[in-house]
């Protein structure tokens, strides 16, 4: 009964928190018992912090390949035998009577439990720090998941409750820091050190109590003088204001602003520090309170937004037409790019999201000028990159689905600029959806083929041969629709028979997801006549196959026309979307 009560009402014992410390291990001797991948990782960490690792493992042990290379290069010493008790007191440094500084036991499996327990007991008895793999109860210390960036080190531990979770938390924390933040910390340390050197040289600050920073990072609270109004009324205060200013920016400035400080800024700060403000005249009743900072905040923030960011080319898809179908990444690129190069058919609701301050160039493509217009876009993009700008190459649909995305990627990469590619919702799959056409449906269509309706130099491409369970989507098909339908029903240019029955259902979808979307439902027999009668409204595509009539039919008519789009009714409530000039989003972009 007592056991049942204990199971139903377990007593949770709260363990004391671990003391996290940072050790200087230069010259230390670390003993690693084992030769597996964990042993290699322990050796790598020891070498990284300046310690000397000694591996103890039998001569016939299976040595991890990376550890073997470290042994061959002399980074690691290997004692080819089993662990001996005397190893703890004979392999260490001379200045601490040969006692090793730390022991890592990487042996695994139940068969090594006695050995691990024995080594742990010996180490505890001799007060040698010991870490045993997967045995928190045998450890006197653990290694946290660490992020290192120069002088910056961040350690995350779950106290043995979940090492994988600690690793994930470390990644999340590190991702929030500005790039190369360790260099910024190094610069701030240089400023602090040089200020103190100047103070001691000039002997201007006789008493720095309350002004200097505490050497310990873990101070319980700031001193009362930390936020005290800095007065410039005398020369002593003028010379002490820089160290207080440094303390204040470290406490309050955003990390990205701190990271934007450069080496030249250090000289600016120190020059301002060594040039005190003029002592106020004794005949003046007003006390000087000049607190001009040595660095301009607005300059640093502008540098963070632009100058610290390398030139970048982004290839992004804008989706089929509706701004609601933009990805968050593409919308962010829209409002942060310094130049936007857009395809001719990108709908105006998408372009309305572009901030007014951002230059926009729309491709001047028309029959016979496509290659020249493409070359113009590439040239404009390259020139902007050479100026250090962020260029957004905005395409309709998805950049890699008949959008020349691959060609443009290779073109910019050859010139030293590797593009960032952002996917878009391709009209090849979304347009049929908005027209009520499931491109696959059990028992009707088991495959989808995406083709272009216009080949290179306007030539009609070779369409696929008929298969009953196939749905074919032709992009850019309307201006050569007659030739395309003729080849589908008859012979291709290579002489092969396509053999699509003239009664095959088909759907023309124009300006998909836009307010003026139009859908024409017909068959291969009448679709050309239908488009000629109703007129063309590009961009549009053609869907062919039995799937076109799974959900909606024509009711026996040669063709049926459906106007308008209401696919997002009731879903846009409370969502930022373009209204007229898109002022709301542009204001948001301006704030950014």
Secondary structure, 3 states (H helix, E strand, C coil): CHHHHHHHCCCCCCCCCCCCCCCCCCCCEEEEECCCHHHHHHHHHHHHCCCEEEEEECCCCCCCHHHHHHHHCCCCEEEECCCCCCHHHHCCCHHHCCCCCEEEECCCCHHHHHHHHHHHHHHHHCCCEEEECCCHHHCCCCCCEEEEECCEEEEECCCCCCHHHHHHHHHHHHHCCCCCHHHHHHHHHHHHHHHHHHHHHHCCCCCCCCCCCCCCCCCCCCCCCCCCCCCCCCHHHHHHHHHHHHHHHHHHCCHHHHHCCCHHHHHHHHHHHHCCCCCCCCCCCCCCCCCCCCCCHHHHHHHHHHHCCCCEEEEEECECCCHHHCCHHHHHHHHHCCEEEECCCCCHHHHCCCCCCCEEEECCCCCCCHHHHHHHHHHHHHHHHHCCCEEEEEECECCCCCCCHHHHHHHHHHCCCCCEEECCCCHHHHHHHHCCCCCCECCCECEEEEEECCCHHHCCCCCCCCCCCEEEEEECCHHHHHHHHHHHHCECCCCCECCCCCCCEEEEEECCCCCCCEEEEEECCCHHHHHHHHCCCCCEEEEECHHHHCCCCCCCCCCEEEECCCCCCCCCCCCCCCCCCCHHHHHHHHHC
